[in-house]
Amino acid sequence: MARNRTKELMMISLDKAIELCLSTLATEGKSPRYIDWLRTRLRFFSAFIRETQGKNFKVQDLTVDDGRDFIRHLMDRKKKYHLICDIICC
Protein backbone atom coordinates (compact mmCIF):
# COMPACT_ATOMS: atom_id res chain seq x y z
CA MET A 1 0.00 0.00 0.00
CA ALA A 2 2.76 2.46 0.93
CA ARG A 3 4.57 1.65 -2.28
CA ASN A 4 1.55 2.71 -4.36
CA ARG A 5 1.34 5.98 -2.42
CA THR A 6 5.02 6.66 -3.11
CA LYS A 7 4.50 5.94 -6.80
CA GLU A 8 1.52 8.33 -6.88
CA LEU A 9 3.55 11.07 -5.21
CA MET A 10 6.31 10.69 -7.78
CA MET A 11 3.82 11.41 -10.57
CA ILE A 12 2.80 14.83 -9.28
CA SER A 13 4.10 18.08 -10.69
CA LEU A 14 7.21 19.64 -9.23
CA ASP A 15 5.24 22.68 -8.06
CA LYS A 16 2.70 20.49 -6.27
CA ALA A 17 5.52 18.51 -4.62
CA ILE A 18 7.10 21.74 -3.39
CA GLU A 19 3.82 22.90 -1.88
CA LEU A 20 3.30 19.52 -0.18
CA CYS A 21 6.82 19.65 1.23
CA LEU A 22 6.36 23.18 2.57
CA SER A 23 2.98 22.27 4.07
CA THR A 24 4.56 19.30 5.81
CA LEU A 25 7.26 21.53 7.28
CA ALA A 26 4.57 23.88 8.59
CA THR A 27 2.69 21.03 10.27
CA GLU A 28 5.96 19.86 11.83
CA GLY A 29 6.30 23.26 13.48
CA LYS A 30 9.15 24.63 11.41
CA SER A 31 9.64 28.38 11.51
CA PRO A 32 7.46 30.35 9.06
CA ARG A 33 10.54 32.41 8.25
CA TYR A 34 12.48 29.28 7.29
CA ILE A 35 9.56 28.01 5.20
CA ASP A 36 9.36 31.34 3.33
CA TRP A 37 13.12 31.27 2.75
CA LEU A 38 12.91 27.73 1.40
CA ARG A 39 9.86 28.58 -0.75
CA THR A 40 11.83 31.36 -2.43
CA ARG A 41 14.77 29.09 -3.24
CA LEU A 42 12.54 26.29 -4.49
CA ARG A 43 10.73 28.75 -6.76
CA PHE A 44 14.05 29.54 -8.41
CA PHE A 45 14.62 25.82 -8.96
CA SER A 46 11.06 25.28 -10.20
CA ALA A 47 11.34 28.20 -12.62
CA PHE A 48 14.63 26.81 -13.94
CA ILE A 49 13.11 23.37 -14.47
CA ARG A 50 10.05 24.86 -16.17
CA GLU A 51 12.32 26.90 -18.45
CA THR A 52 14.59 23.98 -19.36
CA GLN A 53 12.24 20.98 -19.21
CA GLY A 54 8.76 22.37 -19.84
CA LYS A 55 5.63 22.91 -17.80
CA ASN A 56 4.49 19.28 -17.54
CA PHE A 57 7.56 18.17 -15.61
CA LYS A 58 6.89 15.55 -12.91
CA VAL A 59 8.90 14.70 -9.81
CA GLN A 60 9.66 11.25 -11.27
CA ASP A 61 11.45 12.99 -14.16
CA LEU A 62 14.03 14.68 -11.90
CA THR A 63 17.60 13.52 -12.25
CA VAL A 64 20.88 14.34 -10.59
CA ASP A 65 21.85 16.09 -13.81
CA ASP A 66 18.90 18.47 -13.40
CA GLY A 67 20.29 19.46 -10.01
CA ARG A 68 23.79 19.84 -11.42
CA ASP A 69 22.50 21.94 -14.30
CA PHE A 70 20.70 24.21 -11.85
CA ILE A 71 23.83 24.66 -9.72
CA ARG A 72 25.85 25.40 -12.87
CA HIS A 73 23.19 27.93 -13.91
CA LEU A 74 23.45 29.66 -10.53
CA MET A 75 27.24 29.76 -10.67
CA ASP A 76 27.29 31.17 -14.22
CA ARG A 77 24.92 34.07 -13.53
CA LYS A 78 26.32 37.56 -13.80
CA LYS A 79 23.58 39.04 -11.63
CA LYS A 80 23.78 37.13 -8.36
CA TYR A 81 20.47 38.12 -6.82
CA HIS A 82 17.36 38.35 -8.96
CA LEU A 83 14.04 39.56 -7.72
CA ILE A 84 11.71 36.61 -7.39
CA CYS A 85 9.29 38.40 -9.73
CA ASP A 86 11.97 38.29 -12.46
CA ILE A 87 11.94 34.51 -12.23
CA ILE A 88 8.26 33.76 -11.68
CA CYS A 89 6.60 36.39 -13.85
CA CYS A 90 8.52 35.53 -17.02
VODRENSE-866779 format. One record per residue (C-alpha): residue number from 1; residue in one letter; chain; x, y, z. Coordinates in pm, whole numbers, always signed. Example, Ala and Ser with C-alpha at 12.3 -4.5 7.8 and 13.67 -1.06 7.14 Angstrom:
R	1	A	A	+1230	-450	+780 $
R	2	S	A	+1367	-106	+714 $
//
This chain:
R	1	M	A	+0	+0	+0 $
R	2	A	A	+276	+246	+93 $
R	3	R	A	+457	+165	-228 $
R	4	N	A	+155	+271	-436 $
R	5	R	A	+134	+598	-242 $
R	6	T	A	+502	+666	-311 $
R	7	K	A	+450	+594	-680 $
R	8	E	A	+152	+833	-688 $
R	9	L	A	+355	+1107	-521 $
R	10	M	A	+631	+1069	-778 $
R	11	M	A	+382	+1141	-1057 $
R	12	I	A	+280	+1483	-928 $
R	13	S	A	+410	+1808	-1069 $
R	14	L	A	+721	+1964	-923 $
R	15	D	A	+524	+2268	-806 $
R	16	K	A	+270	+2049	-627 $
R	17	A	A	+552	+1851	-462 $
R	18	I	A	+710	+2174	-339 $
R	19	E	A	+382	+2290	-188 $
R	20	L	A	+330	+1952	-18 $
R	21	C	A	+682	+1965	+123 $
R	22	L	A	+636	+2318	+257 $
R	23	S	A	+298	+2227	+407 $
R	24	T	A	+456	+1930	+581 $
R	25	L	A	+726	+2153	+728 $
R	26	A	A	+457	+2388	+859 $
R	27	T	A	+269	+2103	+1027 $
R	28	E	A	+596	+1986	+1183 $
R	29	G	A	+630	+2326	+1348 $
R	30	K	A	+915	+2463	+1141 $
R	31	S	A	+964	+2838	+1151 $
R	32	P	A	+746	+3035	+906 $
R	33	R	A	+1054	+3241	+825 $
R	34	Y	A	+1248	+2928	+729 $
R	35	I	A	+956	+2801	+520 $
R	36	D	A	+936	+3134	+333 $
R	37	W	A	+1312	+3127	+275 $
R	38	L	A	+1291	+2773	+140 $
R	39	R	A	+986	+2858	-75 $
R	40	T	A	+1183	+3136	-243 $
R	41	R	A	+1477	+2909	-324 $
R	42	L	A	+1254	+2629	-449 $
R	43	R	A	+1073	+2875	-676 $
R	44	F	A	+1405	+2954	-841 $
R	45	F	A	+1462	+2582	-896 $
R	46	S	A	+1106	+2528	-1020 $
R	47	A	A	+1134	+2820	-1262 $
R	48	F	A	+1463	+2681	-1394 $
R	49	I	A	+1311	+2337	-1447 $
R	50	R	A	+1005	+2486	-1617 $
R	51	E	A	+1232	+2690	-1845 $
R	52	T	A	+1459	+2398	-1936 $
R	53	Q	A	+1224	+2098	-1921 $
R	54	G	A	+876	+2237	-1984 $
R	55	K	A	+563	+2291	-1780 $
R	56	N	A	+449	+1928	-1754 $
R	57	F	A	+756	+1817	-1561 $
R	58	K	A	+689	+1555	-1291 $
R	59	V	A	+890	+1470	-981 $
R	60	Q	A	+966	+1125	-1127 $
R	61	D	A	+1145	+1299	-1416 $
R	62	L	A	+1403	+1468	-1190 $
R	63	T	A	+1760	+1352	-1225 $
R	64	V	A	+2088	+1434	-1059 $
R	65	D	A	+2185	+1609	-1381 $
R	66	D	A	+1890	+1847	-1340 $
R	67	G	A	+2029	+1946	-1001 $
R	68	R	A	+2379	+1984	-1142 $
R	69	D	A	+2250	+2194	-1430 $
R	70	F	A	+2070	+2421	-1185 $
R	71	I	A	+2383	+2466	-972 $
R	72	R	A	+2585	+2540	-1287 $
R	73	H	A	+2319	+2793	-1391 $
R	74	L	A	+2345	+2966	-1053 $
R	75	M	A	+2724	+2976	-1067 $
R	76	D	A	+2729	+3117	-1422 $
R	77	R	A	+2492	+3407	-1353 $
R	78	K	A	+2632	+3756	-1380 $
R	79	K	A	+2358	+3904	-1163 $
R	80	K	A	+2378	+3713	-836 $
R	81	Y	A	+2047	+3812	-682 $
R	82	H	A	+1736	+3835	-896 $
R	83	L	A	+1404	+3956	-772 $
R	84	I	A	+1171	+3661	-739 $
R	85	C	A	+929	+3840	-973 $
R	86	D	A	+1197	+3829	-1246 $
R	87	I	A	+1194	+3451	-1223 $
R	88	I	A	+826	+3376	-1168 $
R	89	C	A	+660	+3639	-1385 $
R	90	C	A	+852	+3553	-1702 $
//
